[in-house]
């Protein structure tokens, strides 16, 4: 990893918060009529409110498979999972509770969160098809600070759904985004779980 990249990651880590701190920030922002990030609109606020409810619900209802539990419990590394996100991001609200459940099983996995728009220098080193797509998880080895993996912005099946829709229609419509959320609800985090445990090697 370049020295520049390491510095950018270290700067972001200095500002990083826990998942519970992030959720508290989202709730406080909503109480003030705000979403996270510099851009503010009624739509972004409404998405943030919806995502706040989603995270609270999923934190209570997500159940990991036995395979994922065993994989997390047997992990012997010492890593940071740093996730770039914002409160208005629906994909983040659907996947971060799964990431948290897996990380909580092993002290060697430190799940941290930073806001994308406060960390654009870092975000721009982990673009998806040239876009600042979130959530983006960066796996960092604590021993040497090396990036050892990345994931996001969506689980494998959802990524394929988005790719196929864009190829057919050119862009994502509000109707498709609703359809994607229905898929997330039916999937119950299973696809995200399969992806995330692969980061454990």
N, C-alpha and C positions, 0 to 999 in steps of 0.2 A: 504494500500500500504506500502511496506517495506520502511524503511528510505533510504536504498541504492537506491531503484528505484526513490524515490522523489528527491534525490540529482542528479541523472543522468538526470532526466527531467529538473530540475532547471538549470543544466549546459548547456543543449541543448537550453533552452529558452533564456539564456543569449546570445547565438549566432544566435538566430532566426531572420529571415527577413520577410518582408511583401511579398505578392505574386508579387507585382509590382517590388520590389527589386530583387526578384528571377529571374523574366523574364529579367531584365536589366543585371543581372549577366550572364545568359545564352547567351544573345546577345553579351556581351563583350568577353566572353570566345570563342565564335564562330569566332569573328573578329580576335582573336589571333590564330585561328586554333586548338582550344581545346574544349573538352567536360568537364563537371565538373567531379570531382573524380580523384583519382590517376592513374587509368588505362587509357591509351590513345591509340587510334587506328583510322584508317581512317573510319572504320565501325561505331564506337561510335560517331565520329565527324559528320558523315552523318546522323545518327539517331538524333543527337542533332539539326542539321540544319532543318531537317524535323519537329521535335517537336516544334522548335521555330516558324515555319510557322503555325503549327497546333494551337498552343495556341493563336497566334495573330488572326487567322481566327475565332476560337471558341469564343474568347472574344467578337467578334463583332456579331456573329450569334446565339449563344446559347440563347434560350428563355425559361424561366421557366414557368411551368404550373401555373394556378391560385391557385391550391391546395398548391403547394410548396411555392408560394409567401405568401399566407395567413398563412401557418404554420410557416414560418420564421418570418413574421411580428408580430405574436402573441406570439413568444417565450419570456419567462420572465427570463431566466437564465443569467448567466455571465460566459462564457466558452472560452477556447482557443482551437481552432482546429489546432493541430500541425501536419504538414505533412512532412514525411521523403521522399525524392526523389532524383533523379539525372537527368541531362539534357537529357540523352540518353534513358530514359524510356518512351516508347510509351503510356503505360497505364496511366501514370501520365499526359502527355500532353492532353490526351482525357478527363480526369476527373477533373483536377484542375480548369479549367475555370468554371465548374459547381459548384464546392465547393465555389469558389470565388463569383459567382453570388448570391448564397444563403446567404453566410456570409455578403455580402455587404448590405443586407436588414435589418440587425439588429445590433445595436451597442453592443449588448450583446454577439456577436460572433466575436472573434478575430482570424482571419486566419493567421497563421504563418507557415513559411517554413524553414526546415533545410536540409542540404545535408546528405544523408545516410552515406557516407564513412567518413565523419567528426564526425559521431555520432554513431559508431558501438556498443558502450556500451548500448546506448538506443535502437538501432535497435534490438539487441540480446534479448531484453525483449519483443519484439513484433514480433516474427517470425511467418511465415505462413508455416505450415507443415515442420518446421525445417529450412526454407529458409529465407534469408534476402530480401523478396519480397517487392517491392515498386510499387506504392506509398502506404504508411501506414499512416492513419490518426489516431491520438490519441486525444480523447476529454478529456479535463482537466477542472475541476471545479475551477474557479479562487479563490473562497473563501477559500478552504482548500487544493487546489493542488491535489485533488484526481483524478485518472483516472476514468471517468464515461462511457467511451465507446471507441471503436476502429472500424476502417473500412479499407478495402483494402485487397489485392492490386487491385482488379477489382470489378466492379458491379456484382450483382447476376447472371445475364444471362451469362455474359462473363466468370465468374468463372465456371459455369456449362459447358460451351463450352470447356474450357481448361481441366477440369476434364475428360470429356467424351473422348476428343481427346487423352489425355495421357493414359487413360485406354485402348484405342483401338490400339494406335501406339507406346506407350512407352515414347515418347518425343515430344516436339513441333517442327515442321518443319518451315522453312522460309515461305512455302506456307500457313501454318495454320496462322502464325503471320500476313500475309497479309490479309487473310480471316477475322481475328479478327478486323483489322483496318477498313475493309469494313463494318463489322457489327457496329462498333462504329459510323462510318459516317452516316449510315442509322438510327441508334437509336437516334442520335442528343441529347445525354445526358440524355434521359428520365429515363433509368435504373439507372444511377448514381444518378439522382435527387431523385428517390424513396428511394434508400438506404440512402442517406445523410440526408433527412428530418426525417428519423427514429431516427437519433441521437438526435433530438430535443425533444424526449420523447412524 
